[in-house]
Amino acid sequence: MTDPQISNTSDSPVRVLLVEDDVRLAREVAHYLERHGLSVRILHRGEQAVAAAQQADIVLLDWMLPGVDGLTVCRAIRTVTALPILMLTAREGDASEVRALEEGADDYLAKPVRPKVLLARIHALLRRASRPTDAAGGGTLQVGALRIDHRRREVTQDAAQVRLTDAEYVLLRELATHAGTVLSRDALSLVLSGHPHDGLDRRIDQYISRLRRKLGDSARAPQRLKTVRGEGYLLIGEENP
Protein backbone atom coordinates (compact mmCIF):
# COMPACT_ATOMS: atom_id res chain seq x y z
CA MET A 1 0.00 0.00 0.00
CA THR A 2 1.36 3.42 -0.93
CA ASP A 3 1.38 6.31 1.52
CA PRO A 4 -1.48 8.80 1.08
CA GLN A 5 -1.00 12.10 -0.72
CA ILE A 6 -2.15 15.01 1.40
CA SER A 7 -3.62 18.25 0.12
CA ASN A 8 -5.71 20.95 1.72
CA THR A 9 -9.23 21.91 0.74
CA SER A 10 -8.04 24.22 -2.04
CA ASP A 11 -6.09 21.37 -3.70
CA SER A 12 -2.81 23.22 -3.12
CA PRO A 13 -0.05 21.43 -1.19
CA VAL A 14 -0.37 21.36 2.58
CA ARG A 15 2.09 23.85 4.07
CA VAL A 16 4.24 22.30 6.77
CA LEU A 17 6.45 24.41 9.03
CA LEU A 18 9.28 22.21 10.36
CA VAL A 19 11.22 23.80 13.24
CA GLU A 20 14.19 21.50 13.84
CA ASP A 21 17.81 22.37 14.65
CA ASP A 22 19.21 19.04 13.42
CA VAL A 23 19.98 20.03 9.82
CA ARG A 24 20.33 16.48 8.54
CA LEU A 25 17.12 15.27 10.16
CA ALA A 26 15.23 18.33 8.95
CA ARG A 27 16.34 17.69 5.37
CA GLU A 28 15.45 14.01 5.54
CA VAL A 29 11.99 14.69 6.97
CA ALA A 30 11.34 17.50 4.49
CA HIS A 31 12.42 15.32 1.56
CA TYR A 32 10.12 12.49 2.63
CA LEU A 33 7.12 14.77 3.16
CA GLU A 34 7.69 16.61 -0.11
CA ARG A 35 7.79 13.25 -1.93
CA HIS A 36 4.27 12.73 -0.59
CA GLY A 37 2.87 16.01 -1.81
CA LEU A 38 3.50 18.40 1.09
CA SER A 39 5.25 21.75 0.94
CA VAL A 40 7.83 22.12 3.73
CA ARG A 41 9.49 25.22 5.13
CA ILE A 42 12.40 24.58 7.50
CA LEU A 43 13.52 26.79 10.38
CA HIS A 44 16.43 25.78 12.59
CA ARG A 45 15.63 28.20 15.42
CA GLY A 46 12.39 29.19 17.10
CA GLU A 47 12.61 32.97 16.98
CA GLN A 48 10.83 33.28 13.62
CA ALA A 49 8.44 30.38 14.12
CA VAL A 50 5.44 32.34 15.42
CA ALA A 51 5.28 34.57 12.36
CA ALA A 52 5.97 31.65 10.01
CA ALA A 53 3.26 29.51 11.64
CA GLN A 54 0.62 31.97 10.45
CA GLN A 55 1.49 30.97 6.87
CA ALA A 56 1.37 27.21 7.55
CA ASP A 57 -1.28 24.49 7.84
CA ILE A 58 0.58 22.45 10.46
CA VAL A 59 3.70 22.89 12.60
CA LEU A 60 6.25 20.17 13.40
CA LEU A 61 8.13 21.55 16.37
CA ASP A 62 11.29 20.21 18.00
CA TRP A 63 11.39 20.53 21.78
CA MET A 64 15.13 21.06 22.23
CA LEU A 65 15.86 24.13 20.10
CA PRO A 66 18.80 26.48 20.56
CA GLY A 67 17.84 29.84 22.03
CA VAL A 68 14.08 29.82 22.43
CA ASP A 69 13.00 26.26 23.28
CA GLY A 70 10.14 24.42 21.62
CA LEU A 71 7.72 24.67 24.54
CA THR A 72 8.10 28.44 24.63
CA VAL A 73 7.53 28.56 20.87
CA CYS A 74 4.46 26.33 21.24
CA ARG A 75 2.94 28.64 23.84
CA ALA A 76 3.62 31.67 21.64
CA ILE A 77 2.07 30.07 18.55
CA ARG A 78 -1.02 29.24 20.57
CA THR A 79 -1.60 32.94 21.25
CA VAL A 80 -2.11 33.64 17.54
CA THR A 81 -3.44 30.46 15.90
CA ALA A 82 -5.16 27.15 16.63
CA LEU A 83 -3.52 25.22 13.80
CA PRO A 84 -2.25 21.69 14.62
CA ILE A 85 1.12 21.46 16.39
CA LEU A 86 3.02 18.17 16.53
CA MET A 87 5.94 18.15 18.98
CA LEU A 88 9.08 16.17 18.07
CA THR A 89 11.41 15.31 20.90
CA ALA A 90 14.14 12.99 22.10
CA ARG A 91 12.66 13.13 25.60
CA GLU A 92 10.88 10.01 26.77
CA GLY A 93 8.25 9.33 29.38
CA ASP A 94 4.71 10.34 30.29
CA ALA A 95 5.82 13.53 32.04
CA SER A 96 7.31 14.95 28.83
CA GLU A 97 4.25 14.05 26.80
CA VAL A 98 1.91 15.56 29.37
CA ARG A 99 3.93 18.76 29.50
CA ALA A 100 3.91 19.12 25.71
CA LEU A 101 0.14 18.68 25.64
CA GLU A 102 -0.32 21.12 28.52
CA GLU A 103 1.60 23.77 26.60
CA GLY A 104 -0.78 23.49 23.64
CA ALA A 105 0.60 20.73 21.40
CA ASP A 106 -1.99 18.56 19.66
CA ASP A 107 0.21 15.50 19.40
CA TYR A 108 3.63 14.23 20.42
CA LEU A 109 6.13 12.03 18.61
CA ALA A 110 9.38 10.74 20.11
CA LYS A 111 12.60 10.59 18.14
CA PRO A 112 13.98 8.83 16.22
CA VAL A 113 11.22 9.86 13.84
CA ARG A 114 9.74 7.11 11.70
CA PRO A 115 8.69 8.83 8.46
CA LYS A 116 5.60 6.72 7.80
CA VAL A 117 4.36 7.22 11.37
CA LEU A 118 5.02 10.96 11.12
CA LEU A 119 3.08 11.16 7.85
CA ALA A 120 0.19 9.23 9.40
CA ARG A 121 0.10 11.58 12.40
CA ILE A 122 0.12 14.62 10.10
CA HIS A 123 -2.67 13.06 8.07
CA ALA A 124 -4.76 12.44 11.20
CA LEU A 125 -4.27 15.98 12.53
CA LEU A 126 -5.15 17.58 9.20
CA ARG A 127 -8.15 15.31 8.71
CA ARG A 128 -9.46 16.33 12.11
CA ALA A 129 -8.81 20.02 11.47
CA SER A 130 -10.64 19.92 8.12
CA ARG A 131 -13.54 17.73 9.26
CA PRO A 132 -16.79 19.25 7.98
CA THR A 133 -19.24 20.67 10.44
CA ASP A 134 -21.77 18.29 11.95
CA ALA A 135 -25.52 18.03 11.85
CA ALA A 136 -25.89 21.55 13.20
CA GLY A 137 -25.74 22.57 9.56
CA GLY A 138 -22.69 24.74 9.92
CA GLY A 139 -24.57 27.04 12.32
CA THR A 140 -24.20 27.41 16.06
CA LEU A 141 -24.66 25.20 19.08
CA GLN A 142 -25.71 26.70 22.43
CA VAL A 143 -25.18 24.87 25.72
CA GLY A 144 -26.00 27.19 28.59
CA ALA A 145 -23.61 30.15 28.38
CA LEU A 146 -21.42 28.22 25.96
CA ARG A 147 -21.84 29.02 22.27
CA ILE A 148 -20.04 27.13 19.49
CA ASP A 149 -19.95 28.63 16.01
CA HIS A 150 -19.32 25.69 13.69
CA ARG A 151 -18.77 27.80 10.60
CA ARG A 152 -16.09 29.97 12.19
CA ARG A 153 -14.84 27.27 14.56
CA GLU A 154 -15.16 29.76 17.41
CA VAL A 155 -16.26 29.28 21.01
CA THR A 156 -17.64 31.95 23.33
CA GLN A 157 -18.79 31.77 26.92
CA ASP A 158 -20.87 34.60 28.35
CA ALA A 159 -20.05 36.44 25.09
CA ALA A 160 -16.29 36.23 25.78
CA GLN A 161 -14.17 34.34 23.26
CA VAL A 162 -12.53 31.14 24.47
CA ARG A 163 -9.30 30.43 22.58
CA LEU A 164 -8.94 26.71 21.93
CA THR A 165 -6.50 24.54 20.05
CA ASP A 166 -7.87 22.44 17.22
CA ALA A 167 -7.93 19.32 19.42
CA GLU A 168 -9.68 21.15 22.25
CA TYR A 169 -12.26 22.57 19.86
CA VAL A 170 -13.04 19.18 18.31
CA LEU A 171 -13.34 17.57 21.75
CA LEU A 172 -15.57 20.32 23.15
CA ARG A 173 -17.76 20.29 20.04
CA GLU A 174 -18.29 16.55 20.40
CA LEU A 175 -19.13 16.87 24.10
CA ALA A 176 -21.47 19.81 23.46
CA THR A 177 -23.23 18.00 20.61
CA HIS A 178 -24.00 15.23 23.11
CA ALA A 179 -24.44 17.45 26.16
CA GLY A 180 -25.96 15.53 29.05
CA THR A 181 -24.63 12.21 27.73
CA VAL A 182 -21.51 10.44 28.98
CA LEU A 183 -18.98 9.92 26.20
CA SER A 184 -16.39 7.19 26.68
CA ARG A 185 -12.68 7.65 26.10
CA ASP A 186 -13.03 5.27 23.14
CA ALA A 187 -15.67 7.49 21.54
CA LEU A 188 -13.64 10.65 22.10
CA SER A 189 -10.43 9.02 20.90
CA LEU A 190 -12.16 7.91 17.70
CA VAL A 191 -13.23 11.49 17.04
CA LEU A 192 -9.77 12.89 17.73
CA SER A 193 -7.52 10.32 16.12
CA GLY A 194 -9.66 7.74 14.36
CA HIS A 195 -8.51 5.05 16.79
CA PRO A 196 -10.01 3.62 20.00
CA HIS A 197 -8.38 4.56 23.28
CA ASP A 198 -5.49 2.21 24.05
CA GLY A 199 -5.81 2.50 27.82
CA LEU A 200 -2.45 4.28 28.15
CA ASP A 201 -2.74 7.45 26.09
CA ARG A 202 -3.30 10.44 28.40
CA ARG A 203 -4.03 13.04 25.73
CA ILE A 204 -7.78 13.07 26.27
CA ASP A 205 -7.32 13.57 30.02
CA GLN A 206 -4.99 16.49 29.33
CA TYR A 207 -7.37 18.04 26.82
CA ILE A 208 -10.20 17.78 29.36
CA SER A 209 -8.01 19.40 32.00
CA ARG A 210 -7.16 22.26 29.65
CA LEU A 211 -10.80 22.71 28.65
CA ARG A 212 -11.84 22.96 32.29
CA ARG A 213 -9.22 25.63 32.90
CA LYS A 214 -10.25 27.64 29.84
CA LEU A 215 -13.95 27.37 30.66
CA GLY A 216 -13.33 28.44 34.25
CA ASP A 217 -14.49 25.09 35.63
CA SER A 218 -13.09 23.80 38.90
CA ALA A 219 -10.34 21.23 38.56
CA ARG A 220 -11.10 19.72 41.99
CA ALA A 221 -14.89 19.79 41.79
CA PRO A 222 -15.92 20.43 38.16
CA GLN A 223 -19.50 21.52 37.60
CA ARG A 224 -19.61 21.82 33.79
CA LEU A 225 -17.26 19.16 32.45
CA LYS A 226 -17.45 16.13 34.68
CA THR A 227 -15.57 12.86 34.89
CA VAL A 228 -17.80 9.82 35.30
CA ARG A 229 -15.53 7.22 36.85
CA GLY A 230 -15.11 4.14 34.73
CA GLU A 231 -17.30 5.55 31.95
CA GLY A 232 -15.95 8.78 30.47
CA TYR A 233 -16.76 12.48 30.39
CA LEU A 234 -19.96 14.49 30.49
CA LEU A 235 -20.70 18.10 29.57
CA ILE A 236 -23.60 19.33 31.67
CA GLY A 237 -26.37 20.63 29.48
CA GLU A 238 -27.65 23.27 31.90
CA GLU A 239 -25.93 26.04 33.80
CA ASN A 240 -27.25 24.83 37.13
CA PRO A 241 -27.65 21.04 37.01
C-alpha positions in Angstrom: 0.0 0.0 0.0 1.4 3.4 -0.9 1.4 6.3 1.5 -1.5 8.8 1.1 -1.0 12.1 -0.7 -2.2 15.0 1.4 -3.6 18.3 0.1 -5.7 21.0 1.7 -9.2 21.9 0.7 -8.0 24.2 -2.0 -6.1 21.4 -3.7 -2.8 23.2 -3.1 -0.1 21.4 -1.2 -0.4 21.4 2.6 2.1 23.9 4.1 4.2 22.3 6.8 6.4 24.4 9.0 9.3 22.2 10.4 11.2 23.8 13.2 14.2 21.5 13.8 17.8 22.4 14.7 19.2 19.0 13.4 20.0 20.0 9.8 20.3 16.5 8.5 17.1 15.3 10.2 15.2 18.3 9.0 16.3 17.7 5.4 15.4 14.0 5.5 12.0 14.7 7.0 11.3 17.5 4.5 12.4 15.3 1.6 10.1 12.5 2.6 7.1 14.8 3.2 7.7 16.6 -0.1 7.8 13.3 -1.9 4.3 12.7 -0.6 2.9 16.0 -1.8 3.5 18.4 1.1 5.3 21.8 0.9 7.8 22.1 3.7 9.5 25.2 5.1 12.4 24.6 7.5 13.5 26.8 10.4 16.4 25.8 12.6 15.6 28.2 15.4 12.4 29.2 17.1 12.6 33.0 17.0 10.8 33.3 13.6 8.4 30.4 14.1 5.4 32.3 15.4 5.3 34.6 12.4 6.0 31.7 10.0 3.3 29.5 11.6 0.6 32.0 10.4 1.5 31.0 6.9 1.4 27.2 7.6 -1.3 24.5 7.8 0.6 22.4 10.5 3.7 22.9 12.6 6.2 20.2 13.4 8.1 21.6 16.4 11.3 20.2 18.0 11.4 20.5 21.8 15.1 21.1 22.2 15.9 24.1 20.1 18.8 26.5 20.6 17.8 29.8 22.0 14.1 29.8 22.4 13.0 26.3 23.3 10.1 24.4 21.6 7.7 24.7 24.5 8.1 28.4 24.6 7.5 28.6 20.9 4.5 26.3 21.2 2.9 28.6 23.8 3.6 31.7 21.6 2.1 30.1 18.5 -1.0 29.2 20.6 -1.6 32.9 21.2 -2.1 33.6 17.5 -3.4 30.5 15.9 -5.2 27.2 16.6 -3.5 25.2 13.8 -2.3 21.7 14.6 1.1 21.5 16.4 3.0 18.2 16.5 5.9 18.1 19.0 9.1 16.2 18.1 11.4 15.3 20.9 14.1 13.0 22.1 12.7 13.1 25.6 10.9 10.0 26.8 8.3 9.3 29.4 4.7 10.3 30.3 5.8 13.5 32.0 7.3 15.0 28.8 4.2 14.1 26.8 1.9 15.6 29.4 3.9 18.8 29.5 3.9 19.1 25.7 0.1 18.7 25.6 -0.3 21.1 28.5 1.6 23.8 26.6 -0.8 23.5 23.6 0.6 20.7 21.4 -2.0 18.6 19.7 0.2 15.5 19.4 3.6 14.2 20.4 6.1 12.0 18.6 9.4 10.7 20.1 12.6 10.6 18.1 14.0 8.8 16.2 11.2 9.9 13.8 9.7 7.1 11.7 8.7 8.8 8.5 5.6 6.7 7.8 4.4 7.2 11.4 5.0 11.0 11.1 3.1 11.2 7.9 0.2 9.2 9.4 0.1 11.6 12.4 0.1 14.6 10.1 -2.7 13.1 8.1 -4.8 12.4 11.2 -4.3 16.0 12.5 -5.1 17.6 9.2 -8.2 15.3 8.7 -9.5 16.3 12.1 -8.8 20.0 11.5 -10.6 19.9 8.1 -13.5 17.7 9.3 -16.8 19.3 8.0 -19.2 20.7 10.4 -21.8 18.3 11.9 -25.5 18.0 11.8 -25.9 21.5 13.2 -25.7 22.6 9.6 -22.7 24.7 9.9 -24.6 27.0 12.3 -24.2 27.4 16.1 -24.7 25.2 19.1 -25.7 26.7 22.4 -25.2 24.9 25.7 -26.0 27.2 28.6 -23.6 30.2 28.4 -21.4 28.2 26.0 -21.8 29.0 22.3 -20.0 27.1 19.5 -19.9 28.6 16.0 -19.3 25.7 13.7 -18.8 27.8 10.6 -16.1 30.0 12.2 -14.8 27.3 14.6 -15.2 29.8 17.4 -16.3 29.3 21.0 -17.6 32.0 23.3 -18.8 31.8 26.9 -20.9 34.6 28.4 -20.1 36.4 25.1 -16.3 36.2 25.8 -14.2 34.3 23.3 -12.5 31.1 24.5 -9.3 30.4 22.6 -8.9 26.7 21.9 -6.5 24.5 20.1 -7.9 22.4 17.2 -7.9 19.3 19.4 -9.7 21.2 22.3 -12.3 22.6 19.9 -13.0 19.2 18.3 -13.3 17.6 21.7 -15.6 20.3 23.1 -17.8 20.3 20.0 -18.3 16.6 20.4 -19.1 16.9 24.1 -21.5 19.8 23.5 -23.2 18.0 20.6 -24.0 15.2 23.1 -24.4 17.4 26.2 -26.0 15.5 29.1 -24.6 12.2 27.7 -21.5 10.4 29.0 -19.0 9.9 26.2 -16.4 7.2 26.7 -12.7 7.6 26.1 -13.0 5.3 23.1 -15.7 7.5 21.5 -13.6 10.7 22.1 -10.4 9.0 20.9 -12.2 7.9 17.7 -13.2 11.5 17.0 -9.8 12.9 17.7 -7.5 10.3 16.1 -9.7 7.7 14.4 -8.5 5.0 16.8 -10.0 3.6 20.0 -8.4 4.6 23.3 -5.5 2.2 24.1 -5.8 2.5 27.8 -2.5 4.3 28.2 -2.7 7.5 26.1 -3.3 10.4 28.4 -4.0 13.0 25.7 -7.8 13.1 26.3 -7.3 13.6 30.0 -5.0 16.5 29.3 -7.4 18.0 26.8 -10.2 17.8 29.4 -8.0 19.4 32.0 -7.2 22.3 29.7 -10.8 22.7 28.7 -11.8 23.0 32.3 -9.2 25.6 32.9 -10.2 27.6 29.8 -13.9 27.4 30.7 -13.3 28.4 34.3 -14.5 25.1 35.6 -13.1 23.8 38.9 -10.3 21.2 38.6 -11.1 19.7 42.0 -14.9 19.8 41.8 -15.9 20.4 38.2 -19.5 21.5 37.6 -19.6 21.8 33.8 -17.3 19.2 32.5 -17.4 16.1 34.7 -15.6 12.9 34.9 -17.8 9.8 35.3 -15.5 7.2 36.9 -15.1 4.1 34.7 -17.3 5.6 32.0 -15.9 8.8 30.5 -16.8 12.5 30.4 -20.0 14.5 30.5 -20.7 18.1 29.6 -23.6 19.3 31.7 -26.4 20.6 29.5 -27.7 23.3 31.9 -25.9 26.0 33.8 -27.2 24.8 37.1 -27.6 21.0 37.0 
